[in-house]
């Protein structure tokens, strides 16, 4: 046999605050804290159990800073801008790009290089060595 479930709204009839504490707290959405995942930030202890129960352990913490520092950015060096370069010049902080328009034989050591730059240096009889970091 099924019983009719009693509605909660009937329980608070005549209680003046309807279980919300102070009378002013029942106005608007200020006491509730928002909808859904609102208020679950770094100091959101009241909803931390909900997040951990759902298996969202990576929800807390900073991730953008880790991504920004993981990639090492190199300065670029255009082969067209190279003037008289000494033989075996070390550009270990640079990525060599572009094409060599002057007829010079270059031996360059760099951190990285584009395929076009390697092909261009080898075409003029030089050598472009990529140094491991």
PEKAJO-V519748 format. One record per run of one state. SS is the DSSP state (H for helix, E for strand, C for the rest). FROM is the first residue (numbers start at 1). TO is the last residue. If there is no record, write none. Layout:
# PEKAJO-V519748
ss;from;to
SS;FROM;TO
SS;FROM;TO
This chain:
# PEKAJO-V519748
ss;from;to
C;1;7
H;8;11
C;12;23
H;24;26
C;27;44
H;45;53
C;54;56
H;57;59
C;60;63
H;64;70
C;71;74
E;75;78
H;79;81
C;82;88
E;89;97
C;98;106
E;107;113
C;114;114
H;115;123
C;124;126
E;127;130
C;131;133
